Amino acid sequence: MPAARSRSGLFITFEGIDGSGKSSQARMLAKALQDAGHGVVLTREPGGSPGAEDIRSLVLTGDPGRWSAETELLLFTAARRDHLEKTIRPALDAGHIVLCDRFADSTRVYQGATRGDLRDLVDQVHSTMIGIEPDLTFVFDMDPAVALARGLARGSGEDRFEDFGLTFQQTLRQGFRDLAETFADRCQMIDAERNIADIHADLLARVSAALQ
């Protein structure tokens, strides 16, 4: 589905395996754009609205086998719908730049390709309940072993998916690479193994070009 361009704002998402640095880069980019005078909303998934944040604690904590892939799909979609209604759509309608740490592409990879063979169902539910795609998606790519070590070192308590182990992270990486090819019109691969400053400068240049 192509990005919805009837809105006046710009919708940018950050995707990739946990520990790839996308969340930090999203924060840095938000500040740079705000300093340049843009209206920016920085948000995340699951979460980004009060109801969605409540669901976040259900899906990111606890035993790895707590939920089936099908149940995860429904929980993530419920959170995303609330997020869309309460945060994303109002910000875009107001002409702001929305920077979102994860969106539907994560569900396509986590539940659609790696946790279960549910891709067709994921796309069907997304089309029915969400119905929009980002204008631009940055896919952060790096060695899964390094990313996993970073993610576990954070000790955030929200490490249910990291607990599936390295093989799962390797499968996720390939899933995101495949997704970037499928949605090549909006997905841009980011070498996340570079230093932080270089990645930030690269992202800022790409977004500046998209705003022209």
Phi and psi in degrees as a GROMACS rama.xvg file:
@    title "Ramachandran Plot"
@    xaxis  label "Phi"
@    yaxis  label "Psi"
@TYPE xy
-70.4053  157.809  PRO-2
-62.4224  142.615  ALA-3
-78.8215  117.363  ALA-4
-105.607  7.17407  ARG-5
-71.7434  -20.3842  SER-6
-77.4016  162.814  ARG-7
-96.5791  -17.3658  SER-8
-87.8654  -173.511  GLY-9
-123.802  127.778  LEU-10
-109.327  113.394  PHE-11
-120.955  130.975  ILE-12
-118.765  156.724  THR-13
-121.281  121.278  PHE-14
-127.602  164.978  GLU-15
140.384  174.422  GLY-16
-70.5507  155.481  ILE-17
-62.442  140.724  ASP-18
90.2373  3.08474  GLY-19
-84.1709  -4.28248  SER-20
93.0045  4.18988  GLY-21
-64.5751  -36.9949  LYS-22
-65.5918  -43.3377  SER-23
-63.8674  -41.5749  SER-24
-67.8827  -34.3298  GLN-25
-62.6432  -42.4516  ALA-26
-64.3114  -43.2194  ARG-27
-64.1245  -41.8504  MET-28
-66.2201  -40.7277  LEU-29
-58.2694  -44.9835  ALA-30
-64.3616  -43.2586  LYS-31
-62.4009  -41.7595  ALA-32
-69.3106  -38.1038  LEU-33
-64.6531  -42.1069  GLN-34
-63.0197  -26.605  ASP-35
-84.9036  0.516424  ALA-36
97.9448  7.01288  GLY-37
-86.1749  148.43  HIS-38
-80.4588  121.792  GLY-39
-129.814  136.402  VAL-40
-117.89  117.908  VAL-41
-100.353  124.263  LEU-42
-142.797  -176.791  THR-43
-153.012  163.635  ARG-44
-134.508  148.967  GLU-45
-66.111  145.036  PRO-46
131.172  -156.205  GLY-47
92.459  -8.08759  GLY-48
-150.244  158.876  SER-49
-54.8163  -46.9326  PRO-50
-64.5738  -40.7439  GLY-51
-67.6192  -33.5667  ALA-52
-66.3142  -34.2913  GLU-53
-62.7226  -41.7972  ASP-54
-68.9533  -32.013  ILE-55
-52.8729  -44.2885  ARG-56
-65.0915  -25.5541  SER-57
-74.3163  -37.5972  LEU-58
-95.3474  -18.4778  VAL-59
-105.579  -2.34129  LEU-60
-123.242  164.145  THR-61
95.1569  -174.12  GLY-62
-63.2785  142.105  ASP-63
-54.3569  -33.8678  PRO-64
-90.4769  16.0674  GLY-65
-59.2087  -41.2775  ARG-66
-124.348  148.493  TRP-67
-76.513  165.178  SER-68
-61.5231  -36.6435  ALA-69
-64.895  -43.1555  GLU-70
-66.0419  -40.5597  THR-71
-58.3651  -42.5979  GLU-72
-57.7381  -44.9228  LEU-73
-67.6265  -40.1895  LEU-74
-66.1866  -46.5316  LEU-75
-62.8693  -38.6654  PHE-76
-67.9791  -38.8572  THR-77
-61.7375  -44.5013  ALA-78
-63.0566  -42.4477  ALA-79
-65.4294  -38.848  ARG-80
-62.9318  -44.4946  ARG-81
-64.4595  -41.1337  ASP-82
-60.6307  -43.9019  HIS-83
-61.9864  -46.8157  LEU-84
-67.8563  -41.5686  GLU-85
-92.2959  -25.9677  LYS-86
-125.642  -57.9714  THR-87
-67.6534  -55.0626  ILE-88
-62.5856  -44.866  ARG-89
-60.0252  -37.7046  PRO-90
-67.4908  -43.2434  ALA-91
-65.6445  -41.2561  LEU-92
-63.4786  -27.2498  ASP-93
-84.4589  -0.723797  ALA-94
86.2484  14.5225  GLY-95
-83.9687  162.877  HIS-96
-88.6305  122.744  ILE-97
-103.37  120.378  VAL-98
-106.884  116.376  LEU-99
-120.914  121.677  CYS-100
-79.5736  96.4951  ASP-101
80.846  146.968  ARG-102
-154.371  -146.897  PHE-103
-62.3314  -27.0395  ALA-104
-60.8911  -33.2997  ASP-105
-64.2052  -39.171  SER-106
-66.8378  -38.658  THR-107
-59.245  -37.3513  ARG-108
-85.9424  -50.5165  VAL-109
-67.0894  -55.0572  TYR-110
-91.5588  -29.7532  GLN-111
-80.2186  -30.3213  GLY-112
-122.597  -30.6517  ALA-113
-110.718  -34.6472  THR-114
-88.2355  -16.959  ARG-115
-177.377  160.232  GLY-116
-84.5775  69.9938  ASP-117
-118.686  15.429  LEU-118
-57.158  -43.487  ARG-119
-62.269  -41.1008  ASP-120
-67.0594  -41.2175  LEU-121
-57.3677  -46.8772  VAL-122
-66.6976  -36.5865  ASP-123
-65.6011  -47.0929  GLN-124
-64.515  -40.6307  VAL-125
-62.5383  -45.3742  HIS-126
-61.385  -38.692  SER-127
-77.0239  -42.7791  THR-128
-101.734  -22.1305  MET-129
-114.74  -61.4605  ILE-130
77.609  6.20497  GLY-131
-130.857  155.977  ILE-132
-121.243  157.583  GLU-133
-64.6647  158.113  PRO-134
-76.937  -31.8906  ASP-135
-149.403  134.697  LEU-136
-128.255  125.326  THR-137
-96.8785  121.885  PHE-138
-104.304  109.436  VAL-139
-82.2094  125.018  PHE-140
-122.843  129.695  ASP-141
-161.638  173.073  MET-142
-58.3299  120.191  ASP-143
-60.0052  -31.4373  PRO-144
-65.3515  -41.7761  ALA-145
-67.1112  -44.5536  VAL-146
-62.6647  -41.434  ALA-147
-63.9055  -42.7163  LEU-148
-61.0484  -41.0398  ALA-149
-62.91  -46.9101  ARG-150
-61.3695  -43.3563  GLY-151
-70.9442  -31.0462  LEU-152
-67.527  -24.9557  ALA-153
-61.956  -33.9059  ARG-154
58.7203  39.7276  GLY-155
-76.1973  -18.0526  SER-156
87.2208  -12.8491  GLY-157
-102.886  56.4963  GLU-158
-119.682  29.7667  ASP-159
-59.5489  -41.2266  ARG-160
-76.5021  -32.8371  PHE-161
-62.3329  -30.376  GLU-162
-68.4074  -10.6955  ASP-163
-71.4204  -16.9649  PHE-164
98.3031  178.7  GLY-165
-66.1543  -41.8852  LEU-166
-58.2061  -41.1877  THR-167
-62.4178  -42.1689  PHE-168
-64.7172  -37.5929  GLN-169
-64.0107  -39.9964  GLN-170
-66.0438  -39.6102  THR-171
-60.6353  -44.0589  LEU-172
-57.7638  -46.1272  ARG-173
-65.8902  -34.965  GLN-174
-61.4046  -41.9646  GLY-175
-69.4166  -35.8518  PHE-176
-63.8254  -42.9939  ARG-177
-64.1907  -40.1141  ASP-178
-63.4822  -39.3496  LEU-179
-62.6484  -32.322  ALA-180
-72.7636  -39.5989  GLU-181
-63.6322  -40.6568  THR-182
-111.122  50.0401  PHE-183
-63.8653  -18.8676  ALA-184
-69.8686  -24.1056  ASP-185
-125.456  -15.118  ARG-186
-91.8195  133.43  CYS-187
-125.183  125.011  GLN-188
-74.6423  138.498  MET-189
-121.165  122.687  ILE-190
-73.6372  102.026  ASP-191
-86.7861  6.00206  ALA-192
-93.5769  0.263931  GLU-193
-77.9495  172.726  ARG-194
-73.0377  158.74  ASN-195
-58.0053  -43.0613  ILE-196
-65.2342  -39.9662  ALA-197
-66.331  -40.74  ASP-198
-64.0815  -43.6732  ILE-199
-60.6887  -45.2758  HIS-200
-62.6543  -38.6118  ALA-201
-63.1883  -47.8467  ASP-202
-63.0618  -43.0524  LEU-203
-62.4233  -39.6985  LEU-204
-65.3341  -41.0965  ALA-205
-66.6381  -41.3972  ARG-206
-69.6484  -39.4057  VAL-207
-58.9506  -39.7622  SER-208
-65.035  -39.2454  ALA-209
-68.6677  -24.3328  ALA-210
-84.6514  -8.40161  LEU-211
